[in-house]
Amino acid sequence: MLALLPEESVDLIVTSPPFALLREKSYGNENQEAYVQWLAGFGKAALRVLKPTGSLVLDLGHAYQRGHPVRSLYNYRVLINFVDELGYHLAQEFFWHNPAKLPSPIEWVNKRKIRVKDSVNTVWWLSKTEHPKADVRKVLGPYSPRMEQLLKGAEGFYAPGVRPSGHDIGKAFRKDNGGAIPPNLLTLSNTESNSFYLRTCKQLGLRSHPARFPAGLPRFFVQMLTDPGDLVVDIFSGSNTTGHVAELADRRWLAMELDRDFAALSALRFMDGEDLPAVRAVLETMNQGATARLRSPGRGGEPAAEPSSWVSPHD
């Protein structure tokens, strides 16, 4: 579908492709040996449609080698391939920490107890040029209590000068910039359990998408890397969390999903508060391949703001 988009028309692609796991998943995933070249095909197509100031954000989970308690390096090989072979730039590496993630793999973590719980994904922020659009001021987090104290009475709290570390702390350090610069470690629990999307899937007796990332993850990059009216694309959209986040942020968006059932069900993200007959009518229309027009775009509904290491006090 990326081939249908005009060249240099997209501001941000943020996506979480099926990981190169050893066990095959119901939503489809490539084996580790073929994964890098498979994903590189999407990477090449994405590079063509990105604007010179555009970015590609890839969320990739870790995996183990088959039958051995040692890590696969597939996610790092993806990064090297995209940079060395396709021509992307690594703007910055991020890490998504999910404190609620269950212990896995069972053999090494639960049974033999020779490895710790894997709760961090690599998130590669790749760009088409060396200077992609970005503004960290849009994702400032709350100041720490010590920084708040410093801002209230800097004179009695610290003295400007060179620290043992070599850092020269001047008077400008006590300036209130509206919040703290976030780290590249994003702490977001993936604990969606009672959203309208999940409740309605259950009421309809339909299977929800099993691999959903928290809204806070795409929201961070949508806020930092785009402006209102920009175009955001998710090429492995699943339940379309990215599209909903973009809608709430006044961005234009496109969601691409191979599975028709999951694509149709993603309309639930934008129908919070609708009754079941209305939902069924929309899903029936979409499953017939027709366009369904939703009465409310969902701006008053999910995803709700989530506590994290970067959310602004005013979020």
Buried (B, 14 or more C-beta within 10 A) or exposed (E): EBEEBEEBEBBBBBBBBBBBBBEEEEBEBBEBEEBBEBBBEBBBBBBBBBBEBBBBBBBBBBBBEEEEEEBBBBBBBBBEBBBEEBEBBEBEEBEBBBEEBEBBBEEBBEEEEEBEEBBBBBBBBBBBBEEBBBEEEBBBBBBEEEBEBBBEEBEEEBEEEEEEEEEEBEEEEBEEEEBBEBEEEBBBBBEBEEBBBBBBBEEBEBEBBEBBBBBBBBBBBBBBBBEEEBBBBBBBBBBBBBBBBBBBBEBBBBBBBBBEBBBBBBBBBBBBEBEEEEBEEBBEBBBEEEEBEEEEEBEEBBBEEBEBBBBBEEB
